């Protein structure tokens, strides 16, 4: 199809603002899926996504509307999955910024807006849930204009539940989102923005064609230098649709036939075997924040756990893992995650999708240790912490945290952050009902129920977004857990020296 008839866009929003429901209405309106096949959260195909009511994995789907090809890449909304969002943005020219009428602008709304703006996308602001009786649409339009500089008159109003306003949204996407400007006659190259493993077709790479076109002829992945002849080429509806050609500007997939999952990396550039185009900008390397050791209850399943982690890491490049062993728990893996929800989701997927029974240790963060010999170490596990006499300086990671809340809870949030060693950088009132905080916090405080405490102290209304800031010196010690007078290393943790006695007594009571 001609590039000027193709629109590639995504929907970005804070968690639970109706993004998946809006995607359902667009699928319905464009006739992409028969009405009888549309279920709630159609694009959320994992059981976990439906149970938790959140999108975990990005999904691509092609729609046809009035002679146009519309490629929608659905994105997650939770802070732990912002890496998925960045990958979606790289494959698009436009983004629908969705804001819940009843909840207004939230932390991930702001974060995702700036990611889309940085990616150079055309942003279409949309207020969702206009069928609800709560919330003021006009006031929210003013907030959007003040916060993002997007004109009030350009903000659309929709109800993803009833379908009201969705037709106007589709028309605006076609009118305002620019088409791709790739070189149709140039050397073929495409960005790999996602991948997964298929038992029959091997590694399946989701791609956005930037220049040229792809047919079933031998291809090469530039970064890994892997060559292969595709088993199948096509695009996504709910299932794969085989076409054997993808042209400039289109979004689709290449089933590589490769059985080694390490040969295809998300962010790589794919080209034809005998051509040598310039690599496309990939993604910045993502750094895990939270570390958890995972062991199979049946130690004979260690090999199965490794294979499962390798397959999950194919489509989730933010997941890292390395082997470790324990005299008490056997062979397992020290895994790195972007946050606690990410860790929970991965463990549940391992148990459900790969039929494993697992045990996990207390979450920890990565400490920076300068030894007395002036060596620099990064310690992810308490068992790797050197003896106290060998440590010259111990530093912990800090994050920059943005919190948005109704103004009435400002005092509670300030007390919570103070108790968690937070340093307030800024406090603003975008309107009389809302307060925005910027805090520096130790990451170790965030992973110990900070999110739950924030929700409790704000009656569920506060939201947060965070990113890594820097390392700062800390007076911390290793707290060992003894079973029958023997130290069980996987149960050890690193805690503040001043809180070691308190935490130890709490653990004893459990």
Buried (B, 14 or more C-beta within 10 A) or exposed (E): EEBEBBBBBBBBBBBBBBBBBBBBBBBBBBEBBEEEEBEEBBBBEBEBBBEBEBBBBBBBBBBEBEEBBBBBBBBBBBBBBBBBBBBBBBBBBBBBBBBBBBBBBBBBBBBBBEBBBEBEBBBBBBBBBBEEEEBEEEEBBBBBBEBBEBEBEBBBBBBBBEBBBBBEBBEBBBEBBEBBEBEBEBEBBBBBBBBBBBEEBBBBBBBBBBBBBBBBEEBBBBBBEBEBEBBBBBBBBBEBEEBEEBBBBBBBBBBBBBEEBEBBBBBBBBBBEEEEBEBBEBBEEBEBBBBBBBBBEEEEBBEBBBEBBBBBBBBBBBBBBEEBBBEEBBBBBBBBBBBBBBBBBBBBBBEEBBEBEBEBBBBBBBBBBBBEEEEEBEBBBBBBBBEEEEBEBBBBBBBBBBBBBBEEBBEBBBEBBEEBBBEEEEBEEBBEEBBBBBBBBBBBBBBBEBBEBBBEBBEEBBBBBBEEBEBBEBEBBBBBBEEEEEBBBBBBBBBBEEEBEEBBEEEEEE
